[in-house]
Amino acid sequence: MFILNNCASTDQQITPTINLGEWMGKYSVCRGKGTLVSAGPVRGRLSFSYSCSGEDVFIHFKDVLGRKTMMMIVRPNSVEAWDIMQNIRFSTESIYLRFPFFEVLKPMDLVSIFWGIEPESLHKSQLNKSMTESAIDIRFSSDGPGLQAVYIMMNYEKQSIEMTFDDREFGSAYPHLIKQIPESTPHAQL
């Protein structure tokens, strides 16, 4: 298990055994399902299904009633979200303002996580180098060859997020997930 606290790593660093580029070259697409549980000021439980096509990740979140609530598109340098229930589009900047863990966890790191690989950039973080005022812990749990869970704890915000991957298939995608956010969707106000 890898622990990141204020961007400082433990004495033992775990080097990823799988290279993301080689993994994407071997399979080209990946799909899966999982659950996101949030505790703190923002609480809730959402299931999600996703498709990875190269470095692009398309995620659909559903509530406990099975209604599609949010669509998210993660690319190496951007994250976009569409709150389907309220018909509001969130840009990368507005997402970064709402979720401080993006100071540590970059979009390319999320691409790696959805492919089932611990982000290599977090292994290269410098000891005792603080990137943020708040304490943010990021932990990974692996069972076998792929990443099973990601735990994000934001101490000052008293917020935690647990993302668990229940199913992951390589070499196949959910084609209905690979689509864009409609241009007519209004942007959220910053």
N, C-alpha and C positions, 0 to 999 in steps of 0.2 A: 504494500500500500504506500502511496506517495503522498506526503503532506506538504502543503505550501501555505506558509503563514507570512503575510507581509512580504511575499516574494522571496522568502528565505526557505531553503530546502533543508531537510534533515541531513544528518551525516551520511546516511546511505542513500545514494541516488540509484534509481532503477532506470536502466537504459532500455528504451523500447526495443523489442526483438523484431518488430516488423517495420519496414520503411513504408510510409504512406504512398509515395510515388510508385513503388514497385507493386503495392497492394492494389492501387487503382488501375495500374497497367494490366495486372493479372485478371481482374474481375470487371472493370469498367463501370459496373452498376452494383448497387447494394440496396436492400430494403429491410425494414424491420418495424417492430412495434415496441412500445414501452409505456411507462407511467412517469409523470412529473408530479411530485408532491411538494407543496410550498407551505411553510409554517412561519408564523410571525405576523406582522401587520398585514401582509398579503397572504391569505391562506386559501388552500384549495387543492384539489386533486384532478388532474386531467390525464386522459390516456392520449397517446399520439401514435401515428404511423408516419413513416418517412421513406423517402427514396433518395439515394445518393447517385448522381450522375456525374462522374468525374469529381470536380471540386465544388459542384453545386449540390446543396442539400435542400429538399423540399419537405416541409413538415406540416401535418394537419393535426391540430389538437381537438379533442372532443371532451365534453363534460360527462358527468355520470349518467345523464339521460341519453348519451350517444349523439348529441347535437354538435355539429362542427362549430367551434367557437373561435378558432384562430388559425391562420395560415402563416407560416414563416418560411422565408427563403434566405439561406445562408450561403454566401459566396466567400472566397478567400479574403476579400477586403470590405465586405459589407454584410449587413443583416437588415432585412426588411420584414415587417409584420403587418398583417391585416386582421383587425378585430372584426370578424364576420358579423357578430351579434350587433355591434354598434356601427358597423360600416365605416371604420376609421383606419387609415393607413399610417403606419409608423415608419419613419426613416431611420437610418443608422444612427444619426445624431440623437434623435428623441429616445431611441432604445437605450443608448449609452447613458443618457441622463437618468432614466428610470431604473437601470440595473447597474449599480457600481461595480459588480464583479467583472464587467467588461473592461475595466482598467487592467485586469490581470489576464483574463481569458479572452483572447482575440478571436475574430471570426474563423480564421484558419484552424485554430485550436478546436472550435466546434465541429468543423469539417472532419478533423481527425477523430474526435469523439464519436461522431455518428458512424464513421467507418469502423469503429471498434478498436481504435489505437490511442493510447495515451499521448497527448500532444508533446512533441519533441521539444518545442520552444520552452515549455515549463521545466524541462529537465536541465536546460541550459541557463536558467535564471541565476543571477549572481547572489552569493550569500549575503544576507543582511542588507540588501538593497531594497528600500521601501519605495513602492511606486504609488502608494495611496495612503491617505491619512487613516482610513478605517482598516481594521483587521479583517482580512478575508482568508479563510481556509478553504482549500480545494483538495478533496481527497478522491482517489480513484480506487475502485475495487474490480479485480479481474478474476475470472474463473476459467482457467484454460487459456486458449489463444486470444480471446476477445475481451474487450472492456465490458463489464456488466453494470456498473453503477458509477455515478459522479455525485459527490456531495459538496455543496457550496454553503459555507456558513459565513455570514456577514455580521460580525459581532456588534458593531455600533448601531446598525440598523435593526438588530435583533431579528434577523431574517435568515431562514435556511431553505435550501432547495435540494431535493433529492431526485435525480433522474435515473431511472432504472430501465435497462434494455432487456426486455423479456424474450425477444425473438430477433434474429438477424440472419438474412440470407444473402449470400454473395452470388453475383451473376444474374440476378433478377431484380426487377423494379416494379413499383406500382405506377403504371403509366398515367393513371388518372390524377396522381398527386403532382406530376411534373407540369405545372402551368404557372402563369404569371398572375400577379395581383392586378385586377382591373385598373386601367389608367383613370377611370372615372371616380375611383374611390378617393374621398377627400383626405388630405393629410392632417395629422394631429397637430395641434398648436403647441409649440415648445414652451 
